[in-house]
Amino acid sequence: MPVAIITGASRGLGRALAAELAGRGWRLVLDGRDAEVLRSAAAGLERTAAESGAGGHTDAAVVRAVPGDVTDPAHRAELVAAAEQLGGVDLLVNNASALGAEPLVTLAELPVAGLQRALEVNVTAPLALVQAALPALRAASGSVLNVSSDAAVEAYAEWGGYGASKAALEQLSAVLAVEEPGLRVWWVDPGDLRTDLYAAAVPDDPDFAERALPEEVAPALLRLLDEKAASGRYTASALRDGR
């Protein structure tokens, strides 16, 4: 069975992607900072996979919860080691994100420490995790899915720090795709989702209840995997529309 590492997998889009893959019989290594929430999510995914027959597979998914902070080198090494124990790394999903300020503020008010945290979580940690997993990814001719944002390419008031970090992630992704032609590298804008992260960013959003749920978007993102899509930038809206 293929193996995926998913960061920020205890809730939101990370958990939704994990649920989709667990239903297909994938083996999963899940990262999250809240150990109790992460282990609860992993147990739920195991049960769901077993009850669904793992998407027709006879072997239920194996889900490893590895709590920790993606900015910690020892934790990243633990994630990769856990995946290699399960068989390798076929897919790395860099989904964990930091806003820089909660709720979001203008650049004039943005704490420098907040920007540093956003860059560390959204840019440095994904690159370091790619580096750690690269031998296994190369061996599997695997894929990297980096979760980005429309704030990486559009100028939205109060999204400057977060957007800058995601823009940097997109450029790293594009260069990685050139340097590692044997891998598929996707950087994806999932849109504004009904998640805890978005609620923390914009707590007074009047349209929050109308935002898409992560569970509605995850299958579209996994079209990239199913179709062995070429490396590049994608949006969930286009993938959901079949484009």
N, C-alpha and C positions, 0 to 999 in steps of 0.2 A: 504494500500500500504506500502511496506517496505521503510525504511529510511536509507540514507547513509550520513555520514560526509566525505568530501573529502578536504584535505588540498592542497594548491598550485593548486587551481582549475581554476584560471583565464586564463590559457594558457597551452600549452604542453600536457603532458600525463594526468595530472589531469583533464583538460577540456575535453579531449577525453574520459576518463572514465565516466565523468559526462554526456556527450552526449549519450553514450551507455545506461547508466542507465535511463536517462530521457526518451529515446525512449521506454523503457520497462515499463514506468509508475512509476518509483521510485520517492519518495520525497527526495529532496537533500538539504543539508546544505553545502554551499561552502565557503571556506576560501581563502583569498589572501590579500597581503599587499596593492596593488593598488586598492583603492575603486572604481574608475571610470572604470577600466578595468574589475574588478570582476563583477560589476553590469551589465556592457554591456554583459559579457559572460553569466550571469544568465538570462538576458532578451532574449538573443538569444536561450538559451536552452529551455526556456518556449515556445518560438514561434515554435521551431523545434518539440518539443513534441506535441504541439497542432496540428500542421499541419500533423504530422504522425499518429495522433490518439493515441499517447503514446503507440506504439507497439501493438495496438489492444485493449487497455484499454479505457474505456469510460471517465475516469477522467484523465485530463492532469496532468503532473507532477507539483508539487509545488516546486519551487526552491528558497531557501533563500540565499541571498548573505550576508555574515557576514565578512566585511573587518577587518583585523587586523594582528598581528604578532603572530605566534604560540608559540613564547617564552614567551608571556604575559599570566600569569595565568588567569587574568580576561577575556581575549579573549577566552581562551580555555573553560572557564565556560560558556561563551556566546554561543559558538558552540554547546556544549552539551545541554544547555537549549533550544536552537532553535530546535534541533533534537527531544527532548522530547516533545516539543509542537506539532510536526508533527506526533508523535506516538511512538518514541523510537529511538534506534540505532541498526539496523540490520547489518550494515557494516561500519567500520571505515577504511578509506584509508589514511595512512600517506605518503603523496607524496611530501610535501614541502621539499626542500633541499637547503643547502648552500654549496658552493664549498670550502670556506676558502680563496681563492685568485682567482681573475679574471684578466687575464688568470691564469691558474695553473702554479705553480712554484715548484722548487725542495724543499725538506725538509730543505736544508741549507738556503733557502731564505724565507720559509714560515713564515709569521708573526704569532706569538703566539696568538695574538688577533683573527686572521683569523681562526686558528685551534679551538679556544674556541667557535667562532661563529658557525663553522661547527658542533661541538659536541652538542652545545645547540639546534640548529635547527634539526639536523639529528638524535640525540639520546635522549637528555633530553626531548624535547618537545613531541616527539611521545610517550614516556613512560608516561609522565604526562597526555597526552590526553587519553591514554588507561585507566589510573587510574580514570580519571574523568568520562569516559564513561562506565566503567566496570559494574556498577549495571545494566544499560540499556542493555549492550551487553549480560550479563548473563541471563537477563530476556528473551531476544530474541533468546538465543542460537546462537548468532551472529558470525560475522567473522571480522578479522582484516587483512588488506592487507598492508604490509610495503614495500615500494618501495626501493629496494637496488641497487646493481651495481656489475658488475664483478670485479670492483676495490676493492671490499670487500674481494675477495679470490685470486686475482692475484696481483703481484708486478709490477706496471706500473710506470715508471719514471714520476714524477710531480703529480701523483695522490695520494701521500702518506697521506696527511691530510684528503682529502675527503674519500679515501679508508678506512682509520682507523675508521672514523665515521660510515661508512656503515657496517664495520665489527662488530663494537659494536652493531649497530642496529640489525644485524643478530643474534648475541648471545642473546640479549634481547628477540628477537622474538622466538628463540628456547626454551628458558627457560619459556617464557610466555605460549607456547604451552604445556609444561609439567605441569605447575602449574594450567592452566585453560583448562582441557580436555573437558569441555563443549563447548568451543569455537573452531572455526577453525582459525588458525593463519598461514598466508602465508607470506613469505618474497621472493620477486620476483626481479630478474634481468631483466629489460626490454630491455637491449642492448643499443647500442649507437643510439640515436634518433636525428632526425632533429628538435631540439628544441632550444629555446633561451639559456637555461642553458648550453647545450653542446657547442653552439657557443661561449658563454662567456668563457667556460673552454678551448677550443681549437679553437681560432678564425682563425687560418691558416690551418685548416684541409682540405687537398685537396680533400677528399672524402665526404665532408659534404653533397653535393647535392645527394649523393647516399645512405645516411643513411635513415632508415625507418622512416616514419611519425608516430607520436603518434596514429593517427586514424587507422593506419594499425595494431598496436600492441594491442590497447585496447580490441578488441573483444577476442583476445587470452587469455589475462589476466583474462577476465571474465568467461572463461571456468572453472576456479577454483570455481566460484560461482555457475555456472550452474550444475556442476558435483559434488558439495559438496565435493570437493577434501580434502584429509586428510591434516592436518597441515604439513608444510615442506617448503623447499627451492625449487623454481621453476625458470626456465628461459623462457623468452618469445619465444625464438627460438624453444625450445622443445614443448611448448604449441602450437605454430603455426604449428609445424610438426605433431601434434596429439599425442605427447608423454607425 
